[in-house]
Amino acid sequence: MYLFNNESKRPLVIKTAKQSAKCASLNDRSQSSSVLAKLKVACITVPLLLLCGAANAGSLEQAKRMHDRLAGVPGSTEVIQQMADLIDAGNARAAAEIAMDSPSFYNVTIKNWVTPWTNEEFDVFAPLNDYTATVIGMVRDEVDFRQILTGDIIYVAESGAGVPAYNNNNNAHYEALENQGADLSSVLVASTQSSVTGIPADATAGVMTTRAAAKSFFKDGTNRAMFRFTLMNHMCADLEAFKDASLPPDRIRQDLSRSPGGDSRIFTNSCAGCHSGMDPLAQAFAYYNYEYNVEGDPEGQNGSLVYNAEGQVDPETNLRVQAKYWINSNNFPFGYVTMNDTWDNYWREGQNQTIGWSPDLPGTGSGAKSMGEELANTQTFAKCQVTKVFENVCLRSPQDQTDRDTISSIQAEFVGSNYNIKNVFAATADYCKGE
């Protein structure tokens, strides 16, 4: 059982991987002779469109497939030949770099990869925003990808781009960029959230403190949504996967009834397992909110992220803690009362030790930045990023032990290269180029 109060969060959307159009090795398939005959005809009739297995894919076909999947658009004859020559020379990584030099790698592939993370519907067609633009810039500049959950970082349009200035209260800056078809591979420049949005540097936490994320996940409710969707987007699993009923429930807030529907067993067996770990971690967001005109702008299109800095207090709590952390306190008056943004990671004990928490971090802290650091330095975070790239580039989920071993190898390379996600795209494209 998940508690989101008025957040109206939808159930987890199961995202299906795109399937590539290809003919598998016919000798390995136990299909009927009629189906085999059709496949043979298809492969013979259109050999340049349907490639029959990795073994028969030459360097030109591999180069074309690599370019299509990385750039999202066909490459010119000259570019494909250059890539094929590099593949023949045993340097497929360099061939991948050529494909990633295409502006479409950022305007199409990375944009479509990131955009679903920015909204609760996982909508790939959502408008360009500061969350998406920031990840695009980080990929291009090969920024340590852990900063996606920790950095005082934001990407905005360069001066002279002919778009409205960044505004804390709307998305006009990025929508104008998208409407004019701007080349995101060149127009975006790095800046800091603290200088652009005014949030204190120690309160910034990568994409979690962008306006787009706030609009989707801090709007209304109890701020648990920000934590849940961060898990789904950057740890590759929903709360159910982390459920552990063995943990103490002492940090679960007052708004969660201990006997929902009059049955305390529901709390013990369903609710507590998720909330006992989530609530002490989500306390990191206690000073954040998304403010907007509820009556005049119910969708919050013109709202903004707010943060109660030192000396600022909420009129209802008389603390820096946002009032949403104290709502529905009568549901269980003896529950935990949030007094600050101190978080503790109960998941370092019990079954969730397998997440691979960093031994160099204390497992406790204050605020979103240090909590983001806790998540971003796990083995699960690194594996999640590599798996998401694999599914995006290979157009399928990992299927066998060879795939899983490859993901482990690329994950080790990812960590060893200071979390350079661009290298992950190149390595994955190399692995899948013959499919």
C-alpha positions in Angstrom: 0.0 0.0 0.0 1.4 3.4 -1.0 0.2 6.6 0.6 0.1 9.7 -1.6 -2.9 11.5 -0.2 -3.9 14.2 -2.7 -1.0 13.5 -5.1 -3.2 11.4 -7.4 -0.2 9.5 -8.6 -1.0 6.9 -11.2 0.1 3.3 -11.0 3.4 2.3 -12.3 3.4 2.4 -16.1 5.0 -0.7 -17.5 7.2 0.5 -20.3 7.7 -2.0 -23.1 10.9 -2.0 -25.0 10.8 -1.3 -28.7 11.3 -4.3 -30.9 13.7 -4.2 -33.8 12.8 -5.4 -37.2 15.1 -8.3 -37.9 15.3 -11.9 -39.0 16.9 -14.2 -36.5 19.2 -17.1 -37.5 16.8 -19.5 -39.2 18.6 -22.6 -38.1 18.1 -21.7 -34.4 14.3 -21.4 -34.7 11.8 -24.2 -34.2 9.1 -22.6 -36.3 6.9 -24.2 -38.9 8.2 -24.6 -42.4 5.7 -22.1 -43.8 6.9 -19.4 -41.4 10.5 -20.3 -42.2 9.8 -20.0 -45.9 8.3 -16.5 -45.4 11.3 -15.4 -43.4 13.7 -16.6 -46.0 11.8 -14.8 -48.7 11.8 -11.6 -46.6 15.5 -11.8 -46.0 16.3 -12.5 -49.6 13.9 -9.9 -51.0 15.0 -6.9 -48.9 18.5 -7.7 -47.6 19.3 -4.1 -46.9 16.3 -3.6 -44.7 16.0 -6.9 -42.8 19.3 -8.3 -41.7 19.4 -12.0 -41.0 21.4 -12.3 -37.8 24.6 -10.9 -36.3 26.8 -13.3 -38.2 25.6 -12.0 -41.6 25.7 -8.3 -40.8 28.7 -6.7 -42.5 30.4 -3.5 -41.4 28.2 -1.3 -43.5 25.1 -2.8 -42.1 26.5 -2.5 -38.6 27.5 1.1 -39.1 24.1 1.9 -40.4 22.4 0.2 -37.5 24.7 1.9 -35.0 24.0 5.3 -36.5 20.2 4.8 -36.6 20.1 3.7 -33.0 22.4 6.4 -31.6 21.4 9.4 -33.7 17.8 8.4 -34.3 18.2 9.4 -38.0 19.9 7.8 -41.0 23.5 8.8 -41.6 24.9 10.0 -44.9 26.7 7.6 -47.2 30.0 9.3 -46.4 29.4 9.0 -42.6 28.3 5.4 -42.8 31.4 4.5 -44.8 33.6 6.3 -42.4 32.0 4.4 -39.5 32.3 1.1 -41.4 36.0 1.6 -42.0 36.5 2.1 -38.3 34.5 -1.0 -37.5 36.7 -3.0 -40.0 39.7 -1.6 -38.2 38.5 -2.9 -34.9 37.5 0.5 -33.5 33.8 0.4 -33.2 33.9 2.8 -30.3 35.3 5.5 -32.6 32.5 4.7 -35.0 30.0 5.3 -32.3 31.5 8.6 -31.5 30.9 9.7 -35.0 27.2 8.8 -34.7 27.1 10.7 -31.4 28.5 13.8 -33.1 25.2 14.2 -34.9 23.0 16.8 -33.3 20.1 14.3 -33.5 21.9 12.2 -30.8 20.9 15.0 -28.4 17.8 16.5 -30.1 16.2 13.1 -30.6 17.8 10.1 -28.8 18.8 11.7 -25.5 15.7 14.0 -25.4 13.3 11.1 -25.9 15.3 8.9 -23.4 15.1 11.5 -20.6 11.7 13.2 -21.1 9.6 10.3 -19.6 11.5 10.7 -16.4 10.2 14.2 -16.0 6.5 13.5 -15.5 4.4 11.0 -13.6 2.8 9.7 -16.9 6.2 8.8 -18.3 5.1 10.8 -21.4 7.8 11.0 -24.0 6.0 13.9 -25.7 6.1 16.2 -22.8 7.6 19.7 -23.6 11.3 20.3 -23.3 12.1 21.5 -19.8 14.9 22.2 -17.4 15.2 18.6 -16.3 15.5 17.2 -19.8 17.8 20.0 -21.0 20.1 19.5 -18.0 20.5 15.8 -18.6 21.2 16.5 -22.3 23.9 19.0 -21.4 25.4 16.6 -18.9 25.6 13.8 -21.5 27.2 16.1 -24.1 29.7 17.5 -21.6 30.5 14.1 -20.1 29.7 15.3 -16.6 29.9 12.8 -13.8 26.4 11.4 -14.1 26.0 11.1 -10.3 25.4 14.8 -10.4 21.9 14.0 -11.8 20.9 13.6 -8.1 23.4 15.8 -6.4 24.7 18.7 -8.5 24.2 22.5 -8.4 23.8 22.3 -12.1 21.3 23.4 -14.8 21.5 23.9 -18.5 19.9 27.0 -20.1 20.1 28.5 -23.6 23.1 30.6 -24.5 22.6 34.3 -24.7 21.5 35.4 -28.1 19.4 32.3 -28.6 16.3 34.4 -29.2 14.2 32.9 -26.4 12.7 34.3 -23.2 15.0 34.2 -20.2 14.7 31.4 -17.7 11.8 32.0 -15.4 11.1 30.3 -12.1 7.4 30.5 -12.8 7.0 29.0 -16.2 8.5 26.8 -18.9 8.6 29.4 -21.7 12.4 29.4 -22.0 12.5 25.7 -23.0 9.3 25.6 -25.0 10.6 28.4 -27.1 13.8 26.5 -27.8 11.8 23.5 -28.8 9.3 25.4 -31.0 12.1 27.0 -33.0 13.8 23.7 -33.5 17.0 24.8 -31.7 20.1 22.5 -31.9 20.3 21.3 -28.4 23.8 20.0 -29.0 25.2 23.5 -29.2 22.7 26.0 -27.8 22.7 24.7 -24.2 25.2 26.1 -21.7 26.0 24.9 -18.2 25.1 27.1 -15.2 24.2 26.6 -11.6 20.8 26.3 -10.1 21.8 28.6 -7.2 22.6 31.4 -9.7 19.7 30.8 -12.0 16.8 29.8 -9.7 18.0 31.3 -6.5 18.0 28.1 -4.5 20.9 27.9 -2.0 23.7 25.8 -3.4 23.6 23.3 -0.5 19.8 22.8 -1.2 20.3 21.9 -4.9 20.1 18.2 -5.8 20.5 17.8 -9.5 17.3 17.2 -11.5 15.3 16.6 -8.3 15.4 20.4 -7.7 14.6 21.5 -11.2 11.3 23.3 -11.8 10.0 20.4 -14.0 10.6 17.8 -11.3 9.0 20.0 -8.7 5.9 20.6 -10.9 5.5 16.8 -11.3 6.6 15.4 -7.9 6.5 18.2 -5.3 3.1 19.5 -6.4 0.4 18.8 -3.7 0.6 15.7 -1.6 3.4 14.8 0.9 6.6 14.9 -1.2 6.8 11.1 -1.1 6.1 11.2 -4.9 9.5 12.8 -5.5 11.2 9.9 -3.7 9.1 7.2 -5.4 9.7 8.5 -8.9 13.4 9.0 -8.2 13.6 5.3 -7.4 11.7 4.3 -10.5 13.7 6.6 -12.8 17.2 6.3 -11.3 17.2 3.0 -9.4 15.0 1.2 -11.9 12.4 -0.2 -9.4 9.2 0.9 -7.7 8.8 0.9 -4.0 7.4 -2.6 -3.9 10.9 -3.9 -4.8 12.3 -2.3 -1.7 9.5 -3.4 0.7 10.9 -4.8 3.9 8.5 -5.5 6.8 11.3 -6.3 9.2 12.3 -2.6 9.6 11.1 -0.5 12.6 8.1 1.8 11.7 9.2 4.6 14.1 9.7 7.2 11.4 6.4 6.7 9.6 4.4 9.9 9.7 1.1 10.7 11.4 -0.9 10.8 8.1 -0.7 7.0 7.6 -3.4 5.1 9.5 -2.2 2.1 11.5 -5.5 0.4 10.9 -6.7 1.3 7.4 -10.3 0.2 7.0 -10.2 -0.8 10.6 -7.8 -3.7 9.9 -4.3 -3.2 11.5 -3.0 -6.2 9.5 -3.1 -4.1 6.3 -0.7 -1.6 7.9 1.6 -4.4 9.2 1.7 -6.5 6.1 1.4 -3.9 3.3 1.9 -0.3 4.4 4.8 -0.5 6.9 7.1 -2.5 4.6 7.3 0.4 2.2 6.9 3.4 4.5 9.4 2.3 7.1 12.2 2.8 4.6 10.7 5.5 2.5 9.5 8.0 5.1 12.9 8.5 6.8 14.6 9.0 3.4 11.8 11.3 2.0 12.3 13.5 5.1 15.2 15.0 3.0 12.5 17.0 1.1 10.9 18.5 4.1 11.7 22.1 3.2 10.6 21.9 -0.5 7.2 22.6 -2.1 5.7 23.6 -5.5 3.5 26.7 -5.1 0.9 27.7 -7.7 -2.6 29.2 -7.9 -4.8 26.2 -7.1 -8.0 27.8 -8.3 -6.8 29.9 -11.3 -4.1 27.5 -12.5 -5.1 24.0 -11.3 -2.5 22.3 -13.4 0.3 24.5 -11.9 1.6 25.6 -15.3 2.8 28.9 -13.8 4.0 27.7 -10.4 7.5 27.6 -8.9 9.7 25.5 -6.7 10.1 27.0 -3.2 12.6 26.1 -0.5 12.5 27.3 3.1 16.1 28.4 3.7 17.6 29.3 7.1 15.3 31.8 8.8 12.3 31.1 6.7 9.4 29.3 8.4 6.1 27.8 7.3 3.1 29.6 9.0 1.5 26.3 9.9 4.4 24.4 11.4 6.3 27.5 12.6 9.4 25.6 11.4 11.2 25.3 8.1 9.2 22.1 7.5 6.5 22.5 4.9 2.9 22.1 6.2 2.3 19.1 3.9 4.5 17.0 6.2 2.0 17.6 9.0 -1.2 17.0 7.1 -3.8 14.5 8.4 -2.1 14.2 11.7 -5.2 12.8 13.3 -4.9 9.6 11.3 -2.4 8.5 13.9 -1.5 11.1 16.4 1.3 8.9 17.8 3.1 8.8 14.5 6.3 10.6 13.6 6.3 14.4 13.6 8.7 15.9 11.1 10.8 18.6 12.7 13.6 19.1 10.2 15.1 17.6 7.0 17.3 15.0 8.7 17.1 11.7 6.8 18.3 8.2 7.8 18.7 5.2 5.5 17.1 2.2 7.2 17.6 0.3 4.0 21.3 -0.2 4.8 20.1 -3.0 7.0 18.0 -6.0 6.0 17.3 -7.2 2.5 18.1 -3.9 0.8 21.8 -4.2 1.7 21.9 -5.7 -1.8 21.4 -2.2 -3.3 25.2 -1.8 -2.8 25.4 1.3 -0.5 28.7 3.1 -0.4 30.8 2.2 2.7 32.3 5.7 2.4 29.0 7.4 3.3 27.4 7.6 6.7 23.9 6.6 5.7 22.4 9.7 7.3 22.4 13.4 6.6 20.3 16.6 6.1 18.6 17.7 2.9 18.1 16.4 -0.6 21.7 16.8 -1.8 23.2 14.4 0.7 20.3 12.0 0.2 20.8 12.1 -3.5 24.5 11.4 -2.9 23.4 8.3 -0.9 21.4 7.0 -3.9 23.8 8.0 -6.7 26.8 6.1 -5.1 25.1 2.7 -5.0 25.8 -0.2 -7.3 22.1 -0.2 -8.2 22.2 3.4 -9.5 25.1 2.5 -11.8 23.5 -0.7 -13.0 20.2 1.1 -13.6 21.8 3.7 -15.9 23.6 1.1 -17.9 20.4 -1.0 -18.2 18.4 2.0 -19.4 20.9 2.7 -22.1 21.0 -0.9 -23.1 17.2 -1.0 -23.6 17.3 2.3 -25.5 20.2 1.4 -27.9 19.6 -2.4 -28.3 15.8 -1.8 -28.5 15.2 -4.7 -26.1 15.7 -5.8 -22.5 18.6 -8.0 -21.5 17.7 -11.6 -22.3 20.4 -14.0 -21.4 23.6 -14.4 -19.4 25.7 -12.9 -22.2 23.6 -9.7 -22.0 23.9 -9.6 -18.2 27.6 -10.1 -18.3 27.9 -7.3 -20.8 25.9 -5.0 -18.6 28.2 -5.8 -15.7 31.3 -5.1 -17.8 29.9 -1.8 -19.0 28.8 -0.9 -15.5 32.4 -1.4 -14.3 33.6 0.8 -17.1 31.0 3.4 -16.3 32.1 3.7 -12.7 35.7 3.6 -13.7 35.3 6.5 -16.2 33.9 8.9 -13.5 30.4 8.0 -14.5 30.6 9.1 -18.1 27.2 8.1 -19.5 28.3 8.9 -23.1 30.8 6.0 -22.9 27.9 3.7 -21.9 26.1 4.6 -25.1 29.2 3.9 -27.2 29.9 0.6 -25.5 26.3 -0.5 -25.8 26.1 0.4 -29.5 29.2 -1.6 -30.1 27.7 -4.6 -28.4 24.4 -4.5 -30.3 25.8 -3.4 -33.7 25.5 -6.9 -35.2 21.8 -7.5 -34.2 
